[in-house]
């Protein structure tokens, strides 16, 4: 089978070869619509630049590392976005889950000793920069995803505005309390989302319970619904910060207890998992753009490799309220 060439991709997308090159390499000079059309054509045709020529011309291996420390609901779409962009600009990804904290320094030393990677993508929303210091000291191009970084280029998701909108919806703009269901890990750390919920509750002047569950699962949601039913004052709204799976369990338990949703109890989740549009009633939730985050992370690394001395970049993406029938 003949190798797909750049001119073939350009022809499929209806642009010039020069425009196709700009689009695939993330350089200015083409519109967003054109860039997406060219990338779609490249993916459909299985196009990949010649790795040997590219590496020799730039003194690079064409290999990027992707280090993951997040749950599967986050890292899977993030990695899909990162891989799509890396492939479009001719890079390959070596993917590895982050080891335990005490083994990370050894892993980074090995990365430095092998010197095979052009740069690193790091997804660790709950992490910090301290374990990454060897990479900074060795000037390894690195982009951190999911949080702010002191040293490296970074891209994070801002969920404050969407959370405020969701709390307003659940509380009927401050007219009723909202219970919060969170994992024990979330409840034990200084989670800014819990602080925002507490501030919102303080304005309502009514007791709003925090229910801690072991994990994000339907069983946890069933248990949380039972706890909610024991509260002395009826609670008419609940936000499952733990995740959509918890909300699925609450919906099931509400149905078994003949509690009308959203009439007697409004329920919202967190994460916008695919099945959340299939449950009955469909789940109101927050969409977190993990795949877009992956694309943007890879784009920042591409830019850093092209301009090693550029100022540190910090980019943000916004979470989005998905309104459905459960609240």
Backbone bond lengths (Angstrom), bond angles and torsions (degrees), N, CA, C in turn:
res aa  C-N    CA-C-N  psi(-1)  N-CA   C-N-CA  omega(-1)  CA-C   N-CA-C  phi
1 X - - - 1.465 - - 1.527 109.40 -
2 X 1.336 116.73 131.16 1.462 121.29 -177.37 1.521 111.09 -65.72
3 X 1.330 115.15 142.95 1.460 120.35 179.95 1.524 109.92 -70.95
4 X 1.345 116.24 134.55 1.460 120.91 177.96 1.519 108.96 -71.72
5 X 1.330 116.29 128.73 1.464 121.71 -178.32 1.521 110.28 -104.23
6 X 1.324 115.02 165.37 1.459 120.04 179.93 1.521 110.53 -59.95
7 X 1.327 117.42 -37.89 1.465 119.65 -179.39 1.527 111.19 -65.19
8 X 1.357 117.32 -29.51 1.460 120.42 176.83 1.524 110.57 -67.40
9 X 1.323 116.35 -42.03 1.466 121.05 177.97 1.524 110.07 -64.12
10 X 1.345 116.08 -44.02 1.465 120.39 179.42 1.520 110.88 -60.15
11 X 1.327 116.59 -41.77 1.463 120.30 179.58 1.521 111.07 -64.06
12 X 1.328 116.86 -43.78 1.469 120.52 179.30 1.532 110.94 -61.85
13 X 1.326 116.90 -39.40 1.467 120.78 -177.44 1.522 112.65 -83.89
14 X 1.347 117.39 -9.52 1.461 120.58 179.52 1.508 113.67 72.85
15 X 1.352 116.91 36.25 1.463 120.94 178.73 1.528 108.73 -131.77
16 X 1.320 115.83 173.69 1.458 120.07 176.83 1.523 110.18 -76.70
17 X 1.346 116.19 163.23 1.458 120.18 177.74 1.534 110.38 -62.07
18 X 1.330 116.73 -38.60 1.460 120.46 179.07 1.521 112.12 -62.84
19 X 1.340 116.18 -42.25 1.468 120.03 179.03 1.521 110.46 -66.13
20 X 1.335 116.62 -38.66 1.466 119.98 178.33 1.520 110.84 -63.23
21 X 1.332 117.15 -40.02 1.456 121.15 178.75 1.523 111.04 -63.54
22 X 1.335 117.01 -43.63 1.465 121.11 178.43 1.523 110.45 -61.59
23 X 1.331 115.92 -43.33 1.461 120.18 -177.67 1.520 111.82 -64.54
24 X 1.320 116.97 -44.76 1.465 120.67 -176.28 1.518 113.06 -73.99
25 X 1.332 116.67 -22.88 1.460 120.44 -179.40 1.520 112.95 -99.28
26 X 1.357 115.99 6.29 1.454 119.93 175.48 1.508 114.34 67.86
27 X 1.321 117.59 26.29 1.460 120.51 -178.16 1.521 111.01 -97.24
28 X 1.332 118.21 154.51 1.463 120.67 179.08 1.526 111.19 -67.93
29 X 1.327 114.44 162.63 1.456 119.22 178.30 1.510 113.84 120.46
30 X 1.353 117.05 -7.41 1.459 120.77 176.11 1.521 108.53 -133.17
31 X 1.333 117.07 155.15 1.452 121.69 -179.45 1.528 110.32 -75.30
32 X 1.325 115.07 162.30 1.464 119.79 177.38 1.522 110.85 -60.07
33 X 1.319 116.79 -41.16 1.465 120.80 179.64 1.528 111.14 -60.83
34 X 1.352 116.27 -44.86 1.467 120.20 178.87 1.524 110.75 -64.32
35 X 1.337 116.55 -42.49 1.460 120.84 -179.43 1.531 110.47 -58.68
36 X 1.337 116.62 -45.81 1.457 119.95 -179.42 1.526 111.18 -67.13
37 X 1.324 117.27 -37.60 1.469 120.47 -179.84 1.530 110.70 -64.96
38 X 1.324 116.30 -40.87 1.468 120.18 179.47 1.527 110.28 -67.50
39 X 1.329 117.29 -43.03 1.455 120.36 -179.69 1.529 111.47 -64.93
40 X 1.337 115.68 -39.04 1.467 119.09 176.84 1.527 110.42 -61.68
41 X 1.332 116.06 -43.23 1.463 119.96 179.41 1.526 110.94 -63.43
42 X 1.342 116.30 -40.80 1.467 120.37 179.60 1.520 111.22 -62.48
43 X 1.349 116.31 -43.07 1.463 119.62 179.35 1.526 111.08 -65.57
44 X 1.326 116.55 -44.20 1.470 120.22 -178.72 1.526 112.04 -62.51
45 X 1.318 116.51 -34.99 1.466 120.46 -176.29 1.529 112.75 -91.40
46 X 1.341 116.67 -5.84 1.455 119.80 -179.02 1.515 113.15 70.70
47 X 1.332 116.60 32.63 1.459 120.78 -177.69 1.523 111.14 -75.29
48 X 1.314 116.62 138.54 1.465 122.87 171.66 1.522 107.81 -146.32
49 X 1.339 118.41 131.18 1.465 120.49 177.64 1.514 111.16 -60.10
50 X 1.289 116.83 155.92 1.464 122.10 -179.90 1.526 108.70 -67.94
51 X 1.336 116.37 112.14 1.458 120.50 -173.22 1.515 113.26 -63.97
52 X 1.315 117.45 -41.86 1.459 120.08 -177.47 1.511 111.86 -62.13
53 X 1.319 116.97 -46.25 1.453 120.62 -179.40 1.522 110.90 -64.01
54 X 1.345 115.37 -42.52 1.463 118.12 -178.06 1.517 111.12 -66.12
55 X 1.321 117.10 -43.13 1.460 120.11 -178.77 1.517 112.13 -64.69
56 X 1.323 116.23 -42.90 1.463 119.67 -179.72 1.520 111.46 -65.04
57 X 1.335 115.94 -39.97 1.461 119.16 -176.57 1.523 111.85 -69.22
58 X 1.333 118.18 -27.89 1.457 120.66 -174.89 1.528 112.83 -112.11
59 X 1.335 117.96 -2.07 1.447 120.26 -178.38 1.507 113.00 68.35
60 X 1.331 118.03 33.11 1.454 122.54 -177.85 1.510 110.22 -126.85
61 X 1.332 115.08 166.32 1.462 120.64 179.61 1.518 112.27 -90.17
62 X 1.342 117.70 -18.91 1.464 120.47 -174.34 1.511 112.64 75.28
63 X 1.341 117.11 15.56 1.464 121.51 -178.30 1.528 109.45 -116.87
64 X 1.325 115.72 124.81 1.458 122.24 176.62 1.527 109.06 -111.00
65 X 1.321 116.63 149.01 1.454 121.20 174.65 1.516 110.64 -98.65
66 X 1.326 116.56 145.42 1.461 122.46 174.89 1.524 107.74 -128.50
67 X 1.330 116.84 114.21 1.459 122.86 -177.55 1.526 109.08 -108.58
68 X 1.332 116.76 130.23 1.458 121.79 -170.72 1.522 111.48 -119.06
69 X 1.326 116.17 129.58 1.461 121.73 170.58 1.520 107.50 -141.84
70 X 1.319 115.51 75.29 1.459 122.44 -177.71 1.521 107.60 -159.17
71 X 1.339 116.76 165.23 1.461 118.33 178.81 1.528 109.77 -74.86
72 X 1.318 114.91 165.19 1.466 120.33 -172.62 1.519 112.41 -62.98
73 X 1.333 118.01 -31.49 1.464 120.20 179.76 1.523 111.32 -63.68
74 X 1.326 116.56 -23.89 1.463 120.63 178.09 1.525 111.43 -94.86
75 X 1.342 117.56 -50.26 1.467 118.17 -170.27 1.519 113.11 -72.61
76 X 1.316 119.56 -29.99 1.464 119.03 -179.09 1.530 112.53 -63.71
77 X 1.348 119.10 -53.76 1.474 117.29 176.78 1.521 112.64 -66.30
78 X 1.341 117.28 -35.80 1.475 119.75 177.71 1.517 110.47 -58.98
79 X 1.320 116.53 -45.96 1.458 120.63 -178.78 1.527 111.07 -66.36
80 X 1.326 117.53 -36.28 1.466 119.98 177.31 1.524 110.67 -60.98
81 X 1.333 116.86 -43.34 1.462 119.90 177.95 1.507 112.62 -66.49
82 X 1.337 116.96 -41.99 1.467 120.70 179.88 1.523 111.01 -65.02
83 X 1.321 117.30 -42.50 1.458 120.82 -178.77 1.523 111.38 -66.50
84 X 1.331 117.15 -39.31 1.464 120.02 179.80 1.521 110.61 -61.66
85 X 1.341 116.99 -44.57 1.460 119.14 -179.12 1.523 111.02 -70.95
86 X 1.319 117.50 -41.64 1.464 120.20 178.94 1.519 110.54 -59.55
87 X 1.323 116.49 -44.22 1.465 120.18 179.41 1.520 111.30 -62.77
88 X 1.331 116.27 -40.41 1.461 120.00 -178.34 1.521 112.16 -64.31
89 X 1.340 116.81 -28.71 1.472 118.55 179.63 1.530 111.52 -104.23
90 X 1.343 116.56 16.05 1.457 120.63 170.00 1.502 116.67 85.15
91 X 1.322 118.30 15.36 1.465 120.86 179.64 1.524 110.08 -104.01
92 X 1.325 114.92 157.78 1.452 121.96 174.13 1.524 108.54 -114.13
93 X 1.338 115.95 149.40 1.460 120.45 -178.87 1.519 111.13 -108.52
94 X 1.331 115.79 133.16 1.455 122.16 168.29 1.519 106.90 -103.67
95 X 1.332 117.03 114.69 1.462 122.20 -169.88 1.524 109.97 -103.99
96 X 1.336 115.57 136.98 1.465 120.02 179.06 1.520 109.26 -149.80
97 X 1.338 115.46 137.81 1.459 119.72 171.92 1.524 109.18 -73.59
98 X 1.330 115.68 143.15 1.463 120.01 177.04 1.527 110.04 -65.55
99 X 1.327 118.21 133.87 1.466 119.56 174.86 1.527 110.65 -75.78
100 X 1.330 115.99 -179.92 1.462 120.93 175.90 1.522 110.17 -59.17
101 X 1.326 115.52 155.59 1.467 120.89 -174.63 1.522 112.31 -51.52
102 X 1.342 116.98 -41.50 1.467 119.36 -174.63 1.528 112.70 -70.60
103 X 1.350 117.30 -13.62 1.466 120.18 -179.21 1.526 113.10 -105.07
104 X 1.319 116.87 -2.07 1.466 118.63 -174.11 1.523 112.45 -69.96
105 X 1.325 117.32 -37.93 1.456 119.75 -179.52 1.525 110.02 -60.05
106 X 1.328 117.09 -41.57 1.469 120.38 178.39 1.527 110.78 -63.43
107 X 1.339 116.61 -38.86 1.459 119.60 179.63 1.527 110.91 -63.75
108 X 1.335 116.78 -43.81 1.458 119.75 -179.45 1.531 111.09 -67.38
109 X 1.320 117.38 -35.81 1.467 119.83 176.68 1.531 110.55 -63.45
110 X 1.327 115.80 -37.92 1.463 119.55 178.18 1.527 110.46 -66.34
111 X 1.317 116.62 -41.03 1.459 120.05 177.58 1.524 110.37 -59.35
112 X 1.326 116.50 -43.78 1.460 120.51 -179.50 1.529 111.15 -67.19
113 X 1.345 116.35 -39.06 1.463 119.38 -177.76 1.527 111.72 -67.56
114 X 1.320 116.90 -38.09 1.470 119.73 -177.97 1.521 112.09 -76.17
115 X 1.333 116.77 -30.42 1.478 121.64 176.20 1.528 112.19 51.44
116 X 1.321 116.94 40.86 1.458 120.43 -179.03 1.529 112.61 -97.07
117 X 1.331 117.35 -19.18 1.454 120.98 -170.88 1.520 111.79 -97.52
118 X 1.333 115.19 137.67 1.468 119.48 173.45 1.519 111.10 -72.92
119 X 1.330 116.94 -31.07 1.455 120.93 -178.42 1.516 110.27 -173.42
120 X 1.337 115.71 176.87 1.458 121.28 -175.02 1.515 111.58 -130.70
121 X 1.336 115.51 142.16 1.452 124.04 168.79 1.527 106.53 -109.68
122 X 1.324 117.46 127.32 1.466 121.10 -176.36 1.524 109.00 -123.68
123 X 1.333 116.52 118.10 1.466 121.41 175.01 1.526 108.28 -106.37
124 X 1.331 116.52 106.57 1.473 121.12 177.36 1.532 108.78 -149.48
125 X 1.332 117.36 76.86 1.469 121.15 -174.92 1.524 114.39 -56.06
126 X 1.321 117.45 -29.92 1.463 120.26 -177.83 1.525 112.42 -103.86
127 X 1.327 117.21 12.28 1.455 120.59 -176.54 1.520 113.21 -91.63
128 X 1.324 115.79 -166.17 1.462 122.34 173.58 1.521 108.11 -149.07
129 X 1.309 116.10 173.08 1.466 120.70 -172.75 1.525 114.19 -76.92
130 X 1.323 118.59 -18.29 1.466 120.99 -170.92 1.531 113.64 -52.34
131 X 1.363 118.93 -48.94 1.473 117.52 -179.63 1.525 113.77 -66.64
132 X 1.351 116.58 -16.34 1.465 120.42 -176.61 1.529 112.31 -89.63
133 X 1.324 118.24 1.87 1.464 120.36 -173.98 1.529 113.36 -58.28
134 X 1.353 119.92 -36.48 1.474 117.92 177.02 1.523 112.95 -58.36
135 X 1.329 116.96 -33.49 1.466 120.15 178.13 1.525 110.41 -68.15
136 X 1.333 116.16 -39.33 1.463 120.53 178.78 1.536 110.50 -66.78
137 X 1.321 115.87 -43.90 1.460 119.77 -179.10 1.531 111.39 -63.12
138 X 1.346 116.09 -34.46 1.464 120.48 -178.82 1.528 112.62 -89.02
139 X 1.347 115.48 2.13 1.472 121.04 178.20 1.541 112.21 58.51
140 X 1.328 115.65 40.90 1.457 120.65 174.79 1.524 108.50 -80.91
141 X 1.327 119.78 121.35 1.469 120.22 178.02 1.534 110.43 -57.24
142 X 1.314 116.33 120.56 1.460 121.58 -174.08 1.522 109.54 -139.18
143 X 1.333 115.84 140.68 1.458 121.53 174.35 1.521 107.84 -124.71
144 X 1.331 116.34 129.85 1.458 122.84 -179.64 1.527 108.72 -100.44
145 X 1.330 116.14 134.29 1.467 121.32 -178.42 1.520 110.54 -118.01
146 X 1.323 115.80 141.95 1.458 121.51 174.45 1.504 115.08 97.34
147 X 1.329 118.08 -7.32 1.465 122.03 -179.84 1.520 109.57 -160.76
148 X 1.317 114.83 170.36 1.465 120.64 175.90 1.526 109.72 -80.83
149 X 1.327 116.31 144.24 1.461 121.40 178.35 1.522 109.78 -121.04
150 X 1.331 115.65 142.37 1.472 120.46 177.95 1.521 111.36 -75.35
151 X 1.327 116.98 -33.12 1.461 120.94 -169.45 1.522 113.86 -110.04
152 X 1.326 116.51 -37.30 1.457 119.97 -168.73 1.532 112.00 -104.24
153 X 1.331 115.03 162.12 1.458 119.33 166.79 1.526 107.83 -55.83
154 X 1.329 116.31 144.23 1.463 118.12 -176.90 1.523 110.65 -150.30
155 X 1.313 115.11 158.60 1.462 122.14 175.86 1.520 107.12 -143.89
156 X 1.327 116.27 133.52 1.463 120.59 -175.95 1.520 110.73 -136.84
157 X 1.321 114.87 166.24 1.463 121.66 178.35 1.524 108.48 -101.50
158 X 1.324 116.78 126.32 1.458 121.93 174.39 1.525 108.88 -95.65
159 X 1.329 116.40 121.29 1.461 119.74 -177.95 1.526 113.11 -116.35
160 X 1.326 117.61 2.91 1.465 120.24 -174.64 1.527 112.31 -61.55
161 X 1.327 117.47 -49.19 1.469 120.33 -177.03 1.529 110.38 -62.84
162 X 1.335 116.60 -45.04 1.468 119.72 -179.54 1.531 110.59 -65.02
163 X 1.335 117.62 -37.56 1.460 120.62 177.95 1.523 110.77 -65.83
164 X 1.318 117.63 -41.20 1.463 120.32 176.81 1.527 110.73 -61.06
165 X 1.322 117.02 -40.30 1.459 120.34 177.88 1.524 110.88 -63.94
166 X 1.333 116.57 -41.40 1.455 120.76 -178.97 1.522 111.33 -67.77
167 X 1.327 117.37 -42.90 1.463 120.12 177.71 1.524 111.27 -63.25
168 X 1.321 116.14 -38.42 1.460 119.35 176.73 1.517 111.54 -62.98
169 X 1.322 116.27 -39.37 1.464 120.62 179.24 1.523 111.34 -66.98
170 X 1.343 116.32 -45.05 1.456 120.07 -178.34 1.523 112.25 -67.89
171 X 1.323 116.75 -37.03 1.467 120.79 -176.32 1.523 112.71 -88.25
172 X 1.329 116.11 3.76 1.476 120.43 -174.44 1.522 109.79 54.90
173 X 1.331 114.52 49.13 1.477 122.11 -179.63 1.523 112.69 57.68
174 X 1.342 114.96 45.95 1.464 119.59 172.94 1.508 115.24 88.66
175 X 1.331 118.59 14.17 1.470 120.67 -177.12 1.529 113.07 -95.25
176 X 1.364 118.53 -13.39 1.464 119.80 -179.73 1.525 109.30 -148.16
177 X 1.339 116.70 153.50 1.470 119.97 -179.28 1.527 111.60 -72.57
178 X 1.327 114.86 157.70 1.465 122.07 179.63 1.527 107.97 -126.66
179 X 1.330 116.10 122.09 1.468 120.19 174.48 1.525 109.45 -75.75
180 X 1.322 116.24 147.22 1.457 121.04 177.22 1.524 108.72 -117.06
181 X 1.338 115.76 127.86 1.454 121.74 174.72 1.524 107.18 -107.65
182 X 1.320 116.44 117.33 1.471 121.88 -177.37 1.514 109.26 -132.71
183 X 1.337 115.93 156.56 1.459 118.63 174.62 1.532 108.89 -70.84
184 X 1.313 115.43 159.63 1.463 119.12 178.98 1.524 110.81 -61.75
185 X 1.334 116.50 -35.99 1.462 119.84 178.59 1.524 110.54 -63.70
186 X 1.338 117.04 -42.67 1.469 120.21 177.48 1.517 111.19 -62.94
187 X 1.340 116.62 -41.18 1.460 121.05 -176.65 1.521 112.33 -69.44
188 X 1.332 117.17 -27.89 1.466 120.90 -175.61 1.522 113.35 -84.62
189 X 1.339 116.84 -22.59 1.456 118.10 179.99 1.536 109.82 -100.03
190 X 1.311 116.27 169.89 1.465 120.87 179.86 1.519 109.18 -81.89
191 X 1.325 115.49 80.17 1.458 120.91 -178.10 1.533 108.67 -86.60
192 X 1.329 118.67 118.80 1.472 119.90 -177.48 1.521 112.86 -61.73
193 X 1.327 117.79 -23.82 1.462 119.75 178.72 1.524 110.83 -70.31
194 X 1.322 116.79 -35.61 1.465 119.58 176.60 1.521 110.10 -69.11
195 X 1.321 116.81 -38.47 1.465 120.30 177.14 1.521 110.63 -62.43
196 X 1.322 117.60 -40.36 1.464 121.09 178.09 1.526 110.41 -63.62
197 X 1.324 117.12 -42.15 1.467 120.88 176.80 1.536 110.49 -61.45
198 X 1.338 116.86 -43.25 1.465 120.39 179.89 1.530 110.88 -62.43
199 X 1.320 116.63 -41.62 1.469 120.10 178.12 1.525 110.73 -63.03
200 X 1.325 116.06 -39.95 1.465 120.15 178.90 1.526 110.36 -65.20
201 X 1.336 116.35 -41.97 1.465 120.39 -179.64 1.525 111.46 -65.29
202 X 1.332 117.08 -35.75 1.466 121.03 -178.56 1.519 111.34 -61.36
203 X 1.309 116.76 -29.80 1.466 120.37 179.87 1.526 112.32 -77.15
204 X 1.338 117.16 -17.96 1.466 120.96 -177.19 1.527 111.23 -87.05
205 X 1.325 117.34 -24.53 1.472 122.88 179.95 1.530 111.60 60.28
206 X 1.323 115.85 43.50 1.461 121.45 175.12 1.520 107.66 -146.16
207 X 1.328 115.69 149.91 1.458 119.84 -176.96 1.529 110.48 -65.82
208 X 1.339 115.83 128.20 1.467 122.36 178.88 1.520 107.07 -124.58
209 X 1.324 118.87 106.66 1.462 120.93 -173.81 1.522 113.25 -72.81
210 X 1.327 114.76 146.85 1.461 122.62 170.10 1.521 107.37 -106.89
211 X 1.315 116.72 119.50 1.461 122.39 -178.22 1.518 108.10 -108.75
212 X 1.327 117.07 118.00 1.465 121.91 -178.95 1.523 109.75 -94.46
213 X 1.326 115.93 129.04 1.465 122.17 179.84 1.529 108.65 -119.21
214 X 1.333 117.92 157.78 1.471 119.17 -176.08 1.517 114.05 -70.67
215 X 1.346 117.18 -29.85 1.459 120.09 -176.14 1.524 109.70 -161.53
216 X 1.319 115.43 -179.90 1.459 120.86 176.13 1.521 108.14 -94.60
217 X 1.327 116.44 97.27 1.457 121.18 -178.51 1.521 109.03 -151.69
218 X 1.337 118.18 157.01 1.465 120.19 175.35 1.529 112.49 -57.48
219 X 1.333 116.85 -37.67 1.473 119.39 178.46 1.518 111.31 -61.84
220 X 1.322 116.58 -39.63 1.464 119.80 176.69 1.520 110.86 -62.85
221 X 1.339 116.48 -38.11 1.460 120.10 178.26 1.517 112.71 -66.87
222 X 1.325 116.57 -37.81 1.468 120.69 177.28 1.528 109.81 -61.86
223 X 1.340 115.70 -45.40 1.458 120.05 178.82 1.528 111.09 -64.03
224 X 1.335 117.40 -42.20 1.468 121.04 -179.15 1.527 111.01 -63.39
225 X 1.328 116.97 -38.52 1.468 119.77 178.20 1.519 110.75 -63.51
226 X 1.344 116.55 -37.99 1.455 119.81 176.69 1.516 112.17 -64.53
227 X 1.340 116.61 -40.23 1.466 120.43 177.21 1.521 110.99 -64.96
228 X 1.307 115.67 -39.05 1.470 120.08 -179.85 1.523 110.65 -64.14
229 X 1.330 116.49 -35.67 1.463 120.58 -179.36 1.531 111.79 -67.97
230 X 1.344 118.00 -19.54 1.468 121.86 -178.30 1.523 113.20 -87.93
231 X 1.318 118.16 -7.76 1.463 119.83 -177.91 1.530 109.88 -65.20
232 X 1.343 117.69 139.85 1.473 120.07 -176.31 1.523 113.46 -63.13
233 X 1.316 116.34 -34.22 1.469 120.15 178.05 1.522 108.81 -106.97
234 X 1.329 117.75 131.65 1.470 120.29 -177.01 1.531 111.61 -57.76
235 X 1.324 115.83 133.05 1.452 122.69 175.47 1.523 107.82 -105.91
236 X 1.311 116.20 128.12 1.462 120.31 -172.52 1.521 113.57 -106.58
237 X 1.342 117.43 3.20 1.466 119.90 -178.62 1.521 109.24 -152.93
238 X 1.339 115.80 143.28 1.468 120.69 179.76 1.519 109.60 -143.34
239 X 1.325 114.93 137.07 1.463 122.24 175.18 1.518 108.90 -112.99
240 X 1.328 116.57 123.05 1.462 121.32 179.40 1.524 109.22 -94.05
241 X 1.327 116.01 86.20 1.464 120.80 176.87 1.518 110.51 -64.90
242 X 1.310 116.71 -26.00 1.466 120.93 178.89 1.517 111.75 -60.20
243 X 1.345 117.54 -32.46 1.453 119.89 176.93 1.521 113.31 144.89
244 X 1.318 115.05 171.45 1.462 121.14 -177.01 1.527 112.68 -63.59
245 X 1.334 117.76 -34.52 1.464 119.26 -176.96 1.528 111.09 -62.66
246 X 1.326 116.14 -37.28 1.465 120.04 175.73 1.526 109.86 -61.09
247 X 1.315 116.43 -42.74 1.464 120.53 -179.96 1.528 111.21 -64.38
248 X 1.332 117.58 -35.64 1.473 119.70 176.70 1.528 109.93 -59.39
249 X 1.331 116.59 -43.73 1.461 120.12 179.29 1.516 111.87 -63.97
250 X 1.336 117.36 -38.73 1.455 120.64 177.94 1.524 110.77 -64.94
251 X 1.318 117.11 -39.82 1.468 120.28 177.52 1.527 110.52 -61.63
252 X 1.316 116.49 -42.99 1.470 120.35 179.77 1.524 110.90 -63.00
253 X 1.327 116.25 -46.55 1.458 119.85 -178.64 1.526 111.29 -66.01
254 X 1.329 117.35 -37.50 1.468 120.41 176.99 1.526 110.59 -60.85
255 X 1.318 116.18 -40.49 1.470 119.62 179.03 1.523 110.58 -64.09
256 X 1.342 117.06 -42.59 1.460 120.53 -179.74 1.529 111.61 -66.03
257 X 1.331 116.43 -33.05 1.472 120.88 179.33 1.523 112.08 -87.77
258 X 1.334 116.19 5.32 1.473 122.66 -179.65 1.528 111.42 57.53
259 X 1.327 114.39 40.69 1.466 121.55 174.16 1.518 107.86 -97.12
260 X 1.313 117.00 124.11 1.463 121.29 -177.53 1.529 110.16 -75.59
261 X 1.329 115.11 130.03 1.473 121.52 175.55 1.530 107.75 -117.15
262 X 1.330 118.00 120.97 1.472 128.95 9.82 1.523 114.52 -97.54
263 X 1.348 118.43 6.47 1.459 119.73 -174.41 1.516 114.19 -57.26
264 X 1.354 116.60 -51.91 1.467 120.86 179.41 1.518 112.49 -92.45
265 X 1.326 116.53 -28.28 1.470 120.53 -177.88 1.529 109.27 -149.71
266 X 1.324 115.86 116.62 1.465 120.96 174.85 1.529 108.29 -87.75
267 X 1.329 116.56 133.35 1.467 121.58 -176.61 1.526 109.34 -127.70
268 X 1.328 115.84 134.63 1.468 121.06 177.26 1.522 109.41 -132.49
269 X 1.313 115.47 150.07 1.462 120.91 -180.00 1.515 111.97 -110.77
270 X 1.334 114.18 -162.91 1.470 121.11 -177.26 1.528 108.10 -149.77
271 X 1.327 117.48 117.22 1.455 120.66 175.08 1.517 115.01 126.50
272 X 1.334 118.47 -25.09 1.463 122.36 178.73 1.529 111.91 55.02
273 X 1.334 116.05 55.59 1.461 119.80 173.82 1.524 109.79 -68.17
274 X 1.323 116.00 154.59 1.463 120.42 -173.34 1.528 112.40 -56.11
275 X 1.322 116.98 -41.92 1.461 120.47 -176.62 1.522 112.87 -69.66
276 X 1.327 118.73 -11.17 1.460 120.98 -178.26 1.521 112.86 -68.43
277 X 1.306 116.87 -17.40 1.470 119.85 175.32 1.522 111.27 -90.31
278 X 1.339 117.44 -1.55 1.463 121.47 -178.82 1.521 112.95 -105.48
279 X 1.335 118.33 -22.40 1.463 120.29 -177.95 1.523 109.41 -67.67
280 X 1.328 116.04 167.00 1.462 121.04 -178.20 1.524 109.31 -123.73
281 X 1.333 116.92 117.66 1.469 127.35 -5.13 1.529 111.21 -74.86
282 X 1.333 115.70 159.51 1.456 119.91 179.79 1.526 110.15 -57.14
283 X 1.340 115.67 141.41 1.462 121.08 -168.91 1.523 112.47 -86.80
284 X 1.327 115.54 125.92 1.462 121.13 167.12 1.523 108.05 -72.35
285 X 1.317 117.26 135.31 1.459 119.85 -173.21 1.524 110.50 -159.59
286 X 1.312 116.28 179.25 1.466 122.13 175.27 1.517 109.10 -108.45
287 X 1.323 115.53 129.38 1.461 120.87 177.09 1.523 109.07 -90.66
288 X 1.329 115.96 127.68 1.460 122.37 177.32 1.524 108.11 -109.05
289 X 1.329 118.04 120.22 1.471 121.02 -171.58 1.526 113.56 -79.54
290 X 1.336 116.44 67.09 1.467 119.95 -175.82 1.526 112.28 -65.40
291 X 1.332 117.49 -39.54 1.462 118.41 -179.18 1.523 111.03 -65.85
292 X 1.332 116.50 -42.50 1.464 119.55 176.08 1.525 110.58 -62.48
293 X 1.328 116.54 -35.54 1.462 120.24 177.95 1.527 110.35 -62.53
294 X 1.345 116.59 -40.45 1.454 120.06 177.66 1.512 112.30 -63.34
295 X 1.337 115.93 -43.24 1.466 120.25 177.95 1.522 110.89 -60.64
296 X 1.331 116.04 -45.41 1.461 120.13 -178.31 1.530 111.65 -67.79
297 X 1.334 117.21 -34.80 1.466 120.29 177.67 1.524 110.71 -61.69
298 X 1.343 115.92 -47.05 1.467 120.08 179.57 1.529 110.81 -65.71
299 X 1.318 116.85 -36.61 1.471 121.01 178.68 1.533 110.41 -63.27
300 X 1.340 117.01 -41.03 1.460 119.84 178.32 1.523 111.45 -64.92
301 X 1.335 117.46 -38.42 1.459 119.05 177.90 1.522 110.60 -66.51
302 X 1.315 116.95 -40.77 1.456 120.32 176.67 1.536 110.51 -57.91
303 X 1.326 115.93 -43.77 1.468 119.59 178.95 1.529 111.89 -66.39
304 X 1.330 116.60 -38.36 1.465 119.92 179.85 1.521 110.69 -65.61
305 X 1.324 117.31 -39.52 1.465 119.77 177.99 1.524 111.25 -66.05
306 X 1.335 115.86 -33.38 1.464 119.53 179.73 1.525 112.07 -76.48
307 X 1.341 116.69 -29.22 1.472 120.79 -178.02 1.527 108.94 -136.01
308 X 1.327 118.85 77.39 1.471 122.02 -173.68 1.522 114.37 -59.65
309 X 1.318 117.92 -25.95 1.458 120.63 -175.49 1.520 113.72 -100.63
310 X 1.318 117.17 9.10 1.465 120.52 179.93 1.528 110.35 -68.09
311 X 1.333 115.63 159.37 1.467 120.63 178.74 1.523 110.28 -63.26
312 X 1.340 115.68 151.63 1.461 120.62 179.06 1.518 110.29 -59.82
313 X 1.324 116.01 135.48 1.470 121.36 -177.68 1.525 110.08 -104.69
314 X 1.329 115.31 138.81 1.467 121.91 174.42 1.522 107.45 -131.13
315 X 1.323 116.95 118.77 1.456 121.81 -177.92 1.521 109.66 -121.63
316 X 1.323 116.17 153.60 1.464 120.51 179.30 1.526 110.14 -131.79
317 X 1.318 114.62 150.01 1.455 122.75 171.57 1.523 107.36 -123.78
318 X 1.312 117.75 150.42 1.460 121.33 -175.92 1.522 111.74 -101.53
319 X 1.345 115.48 136.77 1.456 120.18 168.40 1.532 108.23 -69.66
320 X 1.326 115.51 162.94 1.468 119.33 -174.61 1.529 109.97 -137.14
321 X 1.323 115.51 132.59 1.463 120.70 175.84 1.521 110.32 -73.01
322 X 1.339 116.62 127.62 1.460 122.26 177.56 1.529 106.56 -109.69
323 X 1.310 116.90 105.70 1.468 121.88 -175.40 1.526 109.92 -88.41
324 X 1.325 115.40 121.47 1.460 121.60 175.63 1.522 109.23 -131.73
325 X 1.329 118.39 -161.92 1.459 121.46 -167.11 1.523 114.43 -82.67
326 X 1.340 119.11 -14.33 1.468 119.39 -174.98 1.522 113.97 -75.94
327 X 1.343 117.04 -13.17 1.475 119.92 179.59 1.518 109.62 -156.86
